[in-house]
């Protein structure tokens, strides 16, 4: 039984998890590196449009932006913790951006 969160932050974190699962399912390489900010944008579009289709999400990225209340260090920290709990990841800073590297098993 899957328990869905009630608040908006929890729902968005749930969509982050769904988007990451979709990305890992559709890739062939053993590891994938993505900006944390890009991952937030993908998850927000997935949440608003209720889809996990990566082609639709990537097409909407230039048009839909997450609100400023979500793109802050506190929500990014929650995202990092959730990703560490659920996936094999390393998080590193490259060129003033945080990147998440996922490792497939």
N, C-alpha and C positions, 0 to 999 in steps of 0.2 A: 504494500500500500504506500503510495507516494503522498506525502503531506505537503501541500502547497503553502508558501508563506502568505501572510495577509498584508503586510506593508509593502510600499512601492520598492524600497531598497531590497527587501528580501526577494520580491518577484524579479527584479532586475538581476540579482545575483543568480537566481535560478536560470534565467535566460542566458547569462554568461556561461553557465555550465552546459546548457543545451547547445549553444553555438560552438563551444570548444569540442564537445563530443562529435558534432557534425564535421568540424574541420578535421579532427583526427581520423574520422571514418573515411573521409574522401581524399586523404593524402596517401602517397606511396612512400614518402621518405620517412626515415626513422625519427627525425626531429624537425620541429617547426618553430620558427622564431617570429613573434608578432609583437607590435607595440601594445602596451597596456591601454593606451588611449584608443587605438583602433579597435581593440577588443570591446571596450566600453561602447563605442559607436555601433558595432555590430550587434551587441546585446540590446541596446536601446531600440534599434530598428526592429529587431526580432520581437521585442516586447510590445512595441506599438503596433506592428503589423501582424503579430501573432503567426510568424512563420520561422522556420529554420532553414529554408532554402537559401543557400549561400549566393546563388546568382541574383536572386531578388535583393538580398541584403546588400551585396556589393554595388548593385545598381542604384540603391537609394542612399548610399553613404554621403554623396555630395549634397543632397537635398535636405536631409533630416539630421539635426544636431541635438545631442542630449542637453538638457537644461543645465545651467551653471551650478545649480545646487547638487548635481551628481558628479560633475567633473572637478572634484577637489581631493585633497590628499587623504581625507578620512575615508571616502568611499573607495579610492584606489587601494588603501590599506586593507579594507574589508575584502575587496576583490582578490588581492594577493593572498590573504589568509585562506579564503575559500578555495583558490586554485591549489595552494599547497596541500590542503586537506584532501582534495579529491583527485589530483593528478600528480604525475611525476614531473616536476617543473624546476627550473632555476630562473631566478629573477635577477636581472643585472641592469646597470645603467650604461648606456652607450650613447655618446653624443647628446647629452642632456635629456635623453628619453629613457623610460624604463621599458625593457623588453622582457617578455616571458618566453622561455624556450620550453616547449613540450617534448617529452620523449615517449615514443610509442613502445609498447611492450611486445 
